[in-house]
Amino acid sequence: MNYNPLAEQANAELSANGCSVFGMLSEQGKAIFFPRKGILGQGAEAKGSEINATIGTALEDDGSPLVLDCVLKSLNLPKQSFLYAPSFGNPDLRKMWKEQIIRKNPSLATKEFSNPVVSCALTHAISCAGYMFLDAGDEVIIPDLYWDNYELVFENSRGAKIKTFNTFKDGGFDTEALKAALAQSKAQKKVVLLNFPNNPTGYTATEKEAVEITKILTECAAAGNKVVVLLDDAYFGLVYEEGVTKESLFAKLVDANENLLAVKLDGPTKEDYVWGFRVGFMSFGFKGATAAQLKALEDKAAGTVRGNISNAPSISQKILLAAYQSPEYLKEKEEKYNTLKKRYDIIKETIAAHPEYKQAFEAMPCNSGYFMCVKPLGVDAEELRQKLIKDYSTGTIMLSGLIRVAFSAVPTEKLGKLFENIYNCVMKMKG
C-alpha cells in the first residue's frame, strides 16, 4: 500500500532499531498521519504575520475573536477561548495533564512516555485507539463484565470482535482467566482492554493482582507476541480500600517489554466531575521507546483526531487549565472524593447490617469508582430493573445479568432505601 510521505516517516520511526510498534497498527493506523503541510501546518507557519488569511476563524479589526456578546457574557473567559484548539490539544493543558499523571502515579517519574494527545472525552479516545490498532476481524480481549459502549466502539464501528474472559474468582480479579484468554488467542497481535475502576462493577485490582496482571502481559509479549494494552482509566483515583493499587497499570506496563505497547486513555470527565466538557487524553509508552517514536505515535493520534472531529473543545480545555492552576483544586477535589467515599462506606455498612439481603441478591466485589453491582437471586435482572422503576420509583441499570447501582448519583440519605427497595422487590417477585 502506498502511504502519504508523512505516514511513511512515522512508520519508519516505529520500525527503526527493531521497534515492533509498526506491526501493532491497524491498516488505517499505518496510513494515518498528522497533516503538517495541510491547513493547520500552513496556518502555524503564518502565525505572527502582519496579514494572516489562513485559518477559518473570524476576527475583529483589533485582532481579537469576533464573538457574540450574549455568548461572551455567559462565560468568565477571555475571547481566546473561542478559537480552535490544536488537534494535539492545548499545549499548556497537555503539559499540565502529563505532570498530573506523574503526580498521581509517582513511579512514572523516572520513566519515558508520550505527551498526552487531547481527544473529545474518553469515549473518543477509545475510538481513536480502535482506529489506530484494530482491523476488521481483530480480537479485543476484555473481562466479561464491561461497559456496553465497547460493543459500538469496537464491533459496530471497527468490525473487531470482543473476546471476553471471566472477571471475578474468589472475590477478586480472575488473573488466570486473563492468562488463558491470551493463550487461546491465535493472533500474534493481541489487543487487551482493562478498565480500573471497572464499569459496571466498581472494582480495581489489588496491588498483588496488578503485579500478576503485569507479569502475564509481559510474558505474553516476551514470547514474541505483539501486545497492545488499552487502559480505560475513566474513574482513576477513586479508590476506597487499602491494598488496592493506587497507580494505573500504565505505570507498570509502560516499560515492561519492547513488544508491549501501553496506551493510557483517561480524562477529567469522572475524575474532576466535568461530564459535559468532553475532554480526554491518549498517552503511549513501551520499553526502549525513543523520543522520535513517541512523537510518531502522538502524530498518528493527532491525525486521527484531525480526520475525525478536527479538535476537542477549546473552551473546555481553557476552563480545565485554569482549574488545574488554581490553588484550591486539590483541596476541592479531595472534598468531592470524600463525598463519594462516604456513600461507599454507607453501602458497605448497610449490606453488612442486613444479612437477610443475601436471600435476594449477591453483592459483587467493589472497592472503587462510581458503581457497584448486585446479582439478583432467583429472578430475571431485566424484569427486576423494570419492576424497580414501576413499583418502587427506583432506577438502576441492567448489564450482563447484574443490577448496576450508581451510588455516585444517589443522595447519601437515600442509599439505605435503595437497597431496601431492591431487597423487597426481589422477594416480592419470588413470592
Secondary structure as UniProt FT lines:
FT   HELIX           5..13
FT   TURN            14..15
FT   HELIX           16..18
FT   HELIX           21..24
FT   HELIX           27..31
FT   TURN            36..37
FT   HELIX           39..46
FT   TURN            47..48
FT   TURN            61..62
FT   HELIX           69..72
FT   TURN            73..74
FT   HELIX           79..82
FT   TURN            87..88
FT   HELIX           91..104
FT   HELIX           106..110
FT   STRAND          117..119
FT   HELIX           121..133
FT   TURN            136..137
FT   STRAND          139..143
FT   HELIX           149..150
FT   HELIX           151..156
FT   HELIX           157..158
FT   STRAND          161..165
FT   STRAND          168..169
FT   TURN            170..171
FT   STRAND          172..173
FT   HELIX           175..184
FT   STRAND          189..195
FT   TURN            199..201
FT   HELIX           207..222
FT   TURN            223..224
FT   STRAND          226..232
FT   TURN            234..237
FT   TURN            242..243
FT   HELIX           249..253
FT   TURN            254..255
FT   TURN            258..259
FT   STRAND          260..266
FT   HELIX           268..271
FT   TURN            272..273
FT   TURN            275..277
FT   STRAND          280..285
FT   TURN            287..288
FT   HELIX           291..308
FT   HELIX           314..324
FT   TURN            327..328
FT   HELIX           329..353
FT   HELIX           355..359
FT   STRAND          361..363
FT   STRAND          371..376
FT   HELIX           381..392
FT   STRAND          397..399
FT   TURN            400..401
FT   STRAND          402..406
FT   HELIX           407..409
FT   HELIX           412..414
FT   HELIX           415..430
//
